[in-house]
Amino acid sequence: MDDRGDRKMYDVTCSDCGSATQVPFEPKEGRPVYCRACYGKHKKRF
Ligand SMILES: [Zn+2]
């Protein structure tokens, strides 16, 4: 069907660079969240 653009996004602050960003999952308290750039960086490193 037509579900494009219907994804819920959550406003978060990147735990690495501090930039305001959005993630497609619900952020958990005490867990780091990253913007796209930092997420890729951390994922690659891991
Ligand atoms: Zn970042």
N, CA, C, O and the ligand as a Tripos MOL2 file, in Angstrom:
@<TRIPOS>MOLECULE
protein
  185   183    47     0     0
PROTEIN
NO_CHARGES

@<TRIPOS>ATOM
      1 N           0.8330   -1.1990    0.0000 N.3       1 MET1
      2 CA          0.0000    0.0000    0.0000 C.3       1 MET1
      3 C           0.8750    1.2590    0.0000 C.2       1 MET1
      4 O           2.0420    1.2250   -0.3900 O.2       1 MET1
      5 N           0.3010    2.3240    0.4310 N.am      2 ASP2
      6 CA          1.0450    3.5780    0.4560 C.3       2 ASP2
      7 C           1.4300    3.9390    1.8890 C.2       2 ASP2
      8 O           0.6790    4.6030    2.6030 O.2       2 ASP2
      9 N           2.6000    3.4930    2.2840 N.am      3 ASP3
     10 CA          3.0410    3.7860    3.6520 C.3       3 ASP3
     11 C           4.3010    4.6420    3.6650 C.2       3 ASP3
     12 O           4.9510    4.7950    4.6990 O.2       3 ASP3
     13 N           4.6330    5.1910    2.5160 N.am      4 ARG4
     14 CA          5.8260    6.0390    2.4600 C.3       4 ARG4
     15 C           5.5760    7.3660    3.1680 C.2       4 ARG4
     16 O           4.5290    7.9890    2.9940 O.2       4 ARG4
     17 N           6.5380    7.7820    3.9550 N.am      5 GLY5
     18 CA          6.4080    9.0460    4.6550 C.3       5 GLY5
     19 C           5.5060    8.9520    5.8740 C.2       5 GLY5
     20 O           5.1830    9.9620    6.4980 O.2       5 GLY5
     21 N           5.1060    7.7420    6.2050 N.am      6 ASP6
     22 CA          4.2120    7.5630    7.3410 C.3       6 ASP6
     23 C           4.9490    7.0360    8.5730 C.2       6 ASP6
     24 O           4.3320    6.6590    9.5690 O.2       6 ASP6
     25 N           6.2510    7.0190    8.4870 N.am      7 ARG7
     26 CA          7.0520    6.4930    9.5820 C.3       7 ARG7
     27 C           7.1870    7.5250   10.6970 C.2       7 ARG7
     28 O           7.4550    8.6990   10.4390 O.2       7 ARG7
     29 N           7.0080    7.0960   11.8910 N.am      8 LYS8
     30 CA          7.1220    8.0140   13.0130 C.3       8 LYS8
     31 C           8.5890    8.2510   13.3380 C.2       8 LYS8
     32 O           9.3780    7.3110   13.4410 O.2       8 LYS8
     33 N           8.9420    9.5260   13.4980 N.am      9 MET9
     34 CA         10.3110    9.8840   13.8150 C.3       9 MET9
     35 C          10.3500   10.5660   15.1700 C.2       9 MET9
     36 O           9.4350   11.3040   15.5370 O.2       9 MET9
     37 N          11.4120   10.3110   15.9030 N.am     10 TYR10
     38 CA         11.5570   10.8960   17.2300 C.3      10 TYR10
     39 C          12.6960   11.9050   17.2340 C.2      10 TYR10
     40 O          13.7840   11.6560   16.7130 O.2      10 TYR10
     41 N          12.4110   13.0430   17.8350 N.am     11 ASP11
     42 CA         13.4470   14.0680   17.9510 C.3      11 ASP11
     43 C          14.4050   13.7030   19.0750 C.2      11 ASP11
     44 O          13.9890   13.4630   20.2090 O.2      11 ASP11
     45 N          15.6720   13.6630   18.7540 N.am     12 VAL12
     46 CA         16.6980   13.3380   19.7420 C.3      12 VAL12
     47 C          17.8990   14.2480   19.5570 C.2      12 VAL12
     48 O          18.0170   14.9690   18.5670 O.2      12 VAL12
     49 N          18.7790   14.1920   20.5330 N.am     13 THR13
     50 CA         20.0400   14.9140   20.4340 C.3      13 THR13
     51 C          21.1450   13.8710   20.3200 C.2      13 THR13
     52 O          21.2350   12.9510   21.1340 O.2      13 THR13
     53 N          21.9600   14.0230   19.3270 N.am     14 CYS14
     54 CA         23.0390   13.0670   19.1110 C.3      14 CYS14
     55 C          23.9650   13.0260   20.3300 C.2      14 CYS14
     56 O          24.4050   14.0630   20.8270 O.2      14 CYS14
     57 N          24.2490   11.8200   20.7980 N.am     15 SER15
     58 CA         25.1020   11.6490   21.9770 C.3      15 SER15
     59 C          26.5750   11.9030   21.6750 C.2      15 SER15
     60 O          27.3950   12.0350   22.5830 O.2      15 SER15
     61 N          26.8870   11.9670   20.4250 N.am     16 ASP16
     62 CA         28.2810   12.1850   20.0400 C.3      16 ASP16
     63 C          28.5590   13.6510   19.7240 C.2      16 ASP16
     64 O          29.3560   14.2940   20.4080 O.2      16 ASP16
     65 N          27.9180   14.1720   18.7110 N.am     17 CYS17
     66 CA         28.2090   15.5410   18.2850 C.3      17 CYS17
     67 C          27.2420   16.5770   18.8530 C.2      17 CYS17
     68 O          27.4830   17.7780   18.7320 O.2      17 CYS17
     69 N          26.1510   16.1230   19.4720 N.am     18 GLY18
     70 CA         25.2200   17.0510   20.1000 C.3      18 GLY18
     71 C          24.2330   17.7070   19.1530 C.2      18 GLY18
     72 O          23.4970   18.6090   19.5520 O.2      18 GLY18
     73 N          24.2080   17.2690   17.9140 N.am     19 SER19
     74 CA         23.2840   17.8500   16.9500 C.3      19 SER19
     75 C          21.8720   17.3130   17.1430 C.2      19 SER19
     76 O          21.6820   16.1610   17.5360 O.2      19 SER19
     77 N          20.9070   18.1400   16.8690 N.am     20 ALA20
     78 CA         19.5220   17.6950   16.9010 C.3      20 ALA20
     79 C          19.2770   16.8470   15.6690 C.2      20 ALA20
     80 O          19.6340   17.2360   14.5570 O.2      20 ALA20
     81 N          18.6650   15.6840   15.8680 N.am     21 THR21
     82 CA         18.4100   14.7950   14.7480 C.3      21 THR21
     83 C          17.1400   14.0120   15.0290 C.2      21 THR21
     84 O          16.4820   14.2130   16.0500 O.2      21 THR21
     85 N          16.8050   13.1190   14.1110 N.am     22 GLN22
     86 CA         15.6260   12.2900   14.2950 C.3      22 GLN22
     87 C          15.9760   10.8440   14.0410 C.2      22 GLN22
     88 O          16.7910   10.5240   13.1760 O.2      22 GLN22
     89 N          15.3430    9.9700   14.8160 N.am     23 VAL23
     90 CA         15.5680    8.5420   14.6360 C.3      23 VAL23
     91 C          14.2210    7.8510   14.4630 C.2      23 VAL23
     92 O          13.2150    8.2990   15.0140 O.2      23 VAL23
     93 N          14.2000    6.7660   13.7030 N.am     24 PRO24
     94 CA         12.9470    6.0470   13.4380 C.3      24 PRO24
     95 C          12.5440    5.0800   14.5360 C.2      24 PRO24
     96 O          11.6240    4.2840   14.3540 O.2      24 PRO24
     97 N          13.2270    5.1420   15.6760 N.am     25 PHE25
     98 CA         12.8650    4.2580   16.7910 C.3      25 PHE25
     99 C          12.7370    5.0950   18.0590 C.2      25 PHE25
    100 O          13.2570    6.2090   18.1310 O.2      25 PHE25
    101 N          12.0600    4.5670   19.0330 N.am     26 GLU26
    102 CA         11.8580    5.3170   20.2630 C.3      26 GLU26
    103 C          13.1290    5.3030   21.1000 C.2      26 GLU26
    104 O          13.6180    4.2350   21.4680 O.2      26 GLU26
    105 N          13.6690    6.4850   21.4030 N.am     27 PRO27
    106 CA         14.8890    6.5490   22.2000 C.3      27 PRO27
    107 C          14.6510    6.1110   23.6370 C.2      27 PRO27
    108 O          13.6550    6.4780   24.2600 O.2      27 PRO27
    109 N          15.5800    5.3230   24.1480 N.am     28 LYS28
    110 CA         15.4830    4.8420   25.5230 C.3      28 LYS28
    111 C          16.3230    5.7090   26.4530 C.2      28 LYS28
    112 O          17.3950    6.1890   26.0850 O.2      28 LYS28
    113 N          15.8220    5.8950   27.6400 N.am     29 GLU29
    114 CA         16.5600    6.6690   28.6310 C.3      29 GLU29
    115 C          17.8860    6.0000   28.9610 C.2      29 GLU29
    116 O          17.9500    4.7870   29.1620 O.2      29 GLU29
    117 N          18.9340    6.7990   29.0140 N.am     30 GLY30
    118 CA         20.2380    6.2590   29.3730 C.3      30 GLY30
    119 C          20.9740    5.5720   28.2470 C.2      30 GLY30
    120 O          22.0940    5.0930   28.4230 O.2      30 GLY30
    121 N          20.3350    5.5250   27.0790 N.am     31 ARG31
    122 CA         21.0000    4.9020   25.9370 C.3      31 ARG31
    123 C          21.4130    5.9700   24.9430 C.2      31 ARG31
    124 O          20.6410    6.8840   24.6520 O.2      31 ARG31
    125 N          22.6110    5.8620   24.4280 N.am     32 PRO32
    126 CA         23.0680    6.8620   23.4600 C.3      32 PRO32
    127 C          22.3580    6.7270   22.1240 C.2      32 PRO32
    128 O          22.0730    5.6250   21.6550 O.2      32 PRO32
    129 N          22.0860    7.8580   21.5340 N.am     33 VAL33
    130 CA         21.5120    7.8760   20.1890 C.3      33 VAL33
    131 C          22.4020    8.7630   19.3340 C.2      33 VAL33
    132 O          22.9630    9.7470   19.8150 O.2      33 VAL33
    133 N          22.5220    8.4130   18.0890 N.am     34 TYR34
    134 CA         23.4160    9.1420   17.2040 C.3      34 TYR34
    135 C          22.7140    9.6220   15.9530 C.2      34 TYR34
    136 O          21.7420    9.0250   15.4920 O.2      34 TYR34
    137 N          23.2240   10.7030   15.4190 N.am     35 CYS35
    138 CA         22.7340   11.1870   14.1400 C.3      35 CYS35
    139 C          23.2690   10.2360   13.0590 C.2      35 CYS35
    140 O          24.0640    9.3420   13.3530 O.2      35 CYS35
    141 N          22.8500   10.4240   11.8660 N.am     36 ARG36
    142 CA         23.2610    9.5150   10.7900 C.3      36 ARG36
    143 C          24.7740    9.4100   10.6430 C.2      36 ARG36
    144 O          25.3300    8.3170   10.5260 O.2      36 ARG36
    145 N          25.4160   10.5480   10.6500 N.am     37 ALA37
    146 CA         26.8640   10.5650   10.4700 C.3      37 ALA37
    147 C          27.5720    9.8140   11.5950 C.2      37 ALA37
    148 O          28.4570    8.9950   11.3460 O.2      37 ALA37
    149 N          27.1750   10.0990   12.8240 N.am     38 CYS38
    150 CA         27.8210    9.4740   13.9690 C.3      38 CYS38
    151 C          27.4290    8.0010   14.0880 C.2      38 CYS38
    152 O          28.2400    7.1750   14.5050 O.2      38 CYS38
    153 N          26.2280    7.6820   13.7360 N.am     39 TYR39
    154 CA         25.7810    6.2980   13.7860 C.3      39 TYR39
    155 C          26.6590    5.4310   12.8780 C.2      39 TYR39
    156 O          27.1160    4.3580   13.2720 O.2      39 TYR39
    157 N          26.8760    5.9090   11.6850 N.am     40 GLY40
    158 CA         27.7180    5.1820   10.7420 C.3      40 GLY40
    159 C          29.1340    5.0560   11.2610 C.2      40 GLY40
    160 O          29.7830    4.0230   11.0970 O.2      40 GLY40
    161 N          29.5970    6.1070   11.8820 N.am     41 LYS41
    162 CA         30.9460    6.1420   12.4370 C.3      41 LYS41
    163 C          31.1030    5.0970   13.5450 C.2      41 LYS41
    164 O          32.0720    4.3390   13.5740 O.2      41 LYS41
    165 N          30.1320    5.0800   14.4490 N.am     42 HIS42
    166 CA         30.1840    4.1400   15.5690 C.3      42 HIS42
    167 C          29.9770    2.7020   15.1000 C.2      42 HIS42
    168 O          30.6310    1.7770   15.5820 O.2      42 HIS42
    169 N          29.0850    2.5360   14.1810 N.am     43 LYS43
    170 CA         28.7940    1.2050   13.6770 C.3      43 LYS43
    171 C          30.0150    0.6090   12.9830 C.2      43 LYS43
    172 O          30.3340   -0.5690   13.1470 O.2      43 LYS43
    173 N          30.6740    1.4360   12.2220 N.am     44 LYS44
    174 CA         31.8610    1.0060   11.4990 C.3      44 LYS44
    175 C          32.9690    0.6190   12.4710 C.2      44 LYS44
    176 O          33.6740   -0.3750   12.2950 O.2      44 LYS44
    177 N          33.0890    1.4400   13.4910 N.am     45 ARG45
    178 CA         34.1310    1.2160   14.4810 C.3      45 ARG45
    179 C          33.8490   -0.0690   15.2570 C.2      45 ARG45
    180 O          34.7660   -0.8200   15.5900 O.2      45 ARG45
    181 N          32.6040   -0.3050   15.5320 N.am     46 PHE46
    182 CA         32.2210   -1.4840   16.2980 C.3      46 PHE46
    183 C          32.3880   -2.7150   15.4050 C.2      46 PHE46
    184 O          32.1230   -3.8350   15.8400 O.2      46 PHE46
    185 ZN         26.2370   13.1150   15.6450 Zn       47 ZN47
@<TRIPOS>BOND
     1     1     2 1
     2     2     3 1
     3     3     4 2
     4     3     5 am
     5     5     6 1
     6     6     7 1
     7     7     8 2
     8     7     9 am
     9     9    10 1
    10    10    11 1
    11    11    12 2
    12    11    13 am
    13    13    14 1
    14    14    15 1
    15    15    16 2
    16    15    17 am
    17    17    18 1
    18    18    19 1
    19    19    20 2
    20    19    21 am
    21    21    22 1
    22    22    23 1
    23    23    24 2
    24    23    25 am
    25    25    26 1
    26    26    27 1
    27    27    28 2
    28    27    29 am
    29    29    30 1
    30    30    31 1
    31    31    32 2
    32    31    33 am
    33    33    34 1
    34    34    35 1
    35    35    36 2
    36    35    37 am
    37    37    38 1
    38    38    39 1
    39    39    40 2
    40    39    41 am
    41    41    42 1
    42    42    43 1
    43    43    44 2
    44    43    45 am
    45    45    46 1
    46    46    47 1
    47    47    48 2
    48    47    49 am
    49    49    50 1
    50    50    51 1
    51    51    52 2
    52    51    53 am
    53    53    54 1
    54    54    55 1
    55    55    56 2
    56    55    57 am
    57    57    58 1
    58    58    59 1
    59    59    60 2
    60    59    61 am
    61    61    62 1
    62    62    63 1
    63    63    64 2
    64    63    65 am
    65    65    66 1
    66    66    67 1
    67    67    68 2
    68    67    69 am
    69    69    70 1
    70    70    71 1
    71    71    72 2
    72    71    73 am
    73    73    74 1
    74    74    75 1
    75    75    76 2
    76    75    77 am
    77    77    78 1
    78    78    79 1
    79    79    80 2
    80    79    81 am
    81    81    82 1
    82    82    83 1
    83    83    84 2
    84    83    85 am
    85    85    86 1
    86    86    87 1
    87    87    88 2
    88    87    89 am
    89    89    90 1
    90    90    91 1
    91    91    92 2
    92    91    93 am
    93    93    94 1
    94    94    95 1
    95    95    96 2
    96    95    97 am
    97    97    98 1
    98    98    99 1
    99    99   100 2
   100    99   101 am
   101   101   102 1
   102   102   103 1
   103   103   104 2
   104   103   105 am
   105   105   106 1
   106   106   107 1
   107   107   108 2
   108   107   109 am
   109   109   110 1
   110   110   111 1
   111   111   112 2
   112   111   113 am
   113   113   114 1
   114   114   115 1
   115   115   116 2
   116   115   117 am
   117   117   118 1
   118   118   119 1
   119   119   120 2
   120   119   121 am
   121   121   122 1
   122   122   123 1
   123   123   124 2
   124   123   125 am
   125   125   126 1
   126   126   127 1
   127   127   128 2
   128   127   129 am
   129   129   130 1
   130   130   131 1
   131   131   132 2
   132   131   133 am
   133   133   134 1
   134   134   135 1
   135   135   136 2
   136   135   137 am
   137   137   138 1
   138   138   139 1
   139   139   140 2
   140   139   141 am
   141   141   142 1
   142   142   143 1
   143   143   144 2
   144   143   145 am
   145   145   146 1
   146   146   147 1
   147   147   148 2
   148   147   149 am
   149   149   150 1
   150   150   151 1
   151   151   152 2
   152   151   153 am
   153   153   154 1
   154   154   155 1
   155   155   156 2
   156   155   157 am
   157   157   158 1
   158   158   159 1
   159   159   160 2
   160   159   161 am
   161   161   162 1
   162   162   163 1
   163   163   164 2
   164   163   165 am
   165   165   166 1
   166   166   167 1
   167   167   168 2
   168   167   169 am
   169   169   170 1
   170   170   171 1
   171   171   172 2
   172   171   173 am
   173   173   174 1
   174   174   175 1
   175   175   176 2
   176   175   177 am
   177   177   178 1
   178   178   179 1
   179   179   180 2
   180   179   181 am
   181   181   182 1
   182   182   183 1
   183   183   184 2
@<TRIPOS>SUBSTRUCTURE
     1 MET1         2 RESIDUE 1 A MET
     2 ASP2         6 RESIDUE 1 A ASP
     3 ASP3        10 RESIDUE 1 A ASP
     4 ARG4        14 RESIDUE 1 A ARG
     5 GLY5        18 RESIDUE 1 A GLY
     6 ASP6        22 RESIDUE 1 A ASP
     7 ARG7        26 RESIDUE 1 A ARG
     8 LYS8        30 RESIDUE 1 A LYS
     9 MET9        34 RESIDUE 1 A MET
    10 TYR10       38 RESIDUE 1 A TYR
    11 ASP11       42 RESIDUE 1 A ASP
    12 VAL12       46 RESIDUE 1 A VAL
    13 THR13       50 RESIDUE 1 A THR
    14 CYS14       54 RESIDUE 1 A CYS
    15 SER15       58 RESIDUE 1 A SER
    16 ASP16       62 RESIDUE 1 A ASP
    17 CYS17       66 RESIDUE 1 A CYS
    18 GLY18       70 RESIDUE 1 A GLY
    19 SER19       74 RESIDUE 1 A SER
    20 ALA20       78 RESIDUE 1 A ALA
    21 THR21       82 RESIDUE 1 A THR
    22 GLN22       86 RESIDUE 1 A GLN
    23 VAL23       90 RESIDUE 1 A VAL
    24 PRO24       94 RESIDUE 1 A PRO
    25 PHE25       98 RESIDUE 1 A PHE
    26 GLU26      102 RESIDUE 1 A GLU
    27 PRO27      106 RESIDUE 1 A PRO
    28 LYS28      110 RESIDUE 1 A LYS
    29 GLU29      114 RESIDUE 1 A GLU
    30 GLY30      118 RESIDUE 1 A GLY
    31 ARG31      122 RESIDUE 1 A ARG
    32 PRO32      126 RESIDUE 1 A PRO
    33 VAL33      130 RESIDUE 1 A VAL
    34 TYR34      134 RESIDUE 1 A TYR
    35 CYS35      138 RESIDUE 1 A CYS
    36 ARG36      142 RESIDUE 1 A ARG
    37 ALA37      146 RESIDUE 1 A ALA
    38 CYS38      150 RESIDUE 1 A CYS
    39 TYR39      154 RESIDUE 1 A TYR
    40 GLY40      158 RESIDUE 1 A GLY
    41 LYS41      162 RESIDUE 1 A LYS
    42 HIS42      166 RESIDUE 1 A HIS
    43 LYS43      170 RESIDUE 1 A LYS
    44 LYS44      174 RESIDUE 1 A LYS
    45 ARG45      178 RESIDUE 1 A ARG
    46 PHE46      182 RESIDUE 1 A PHE
    47 ZN47       185 GROUP 0 **** ****
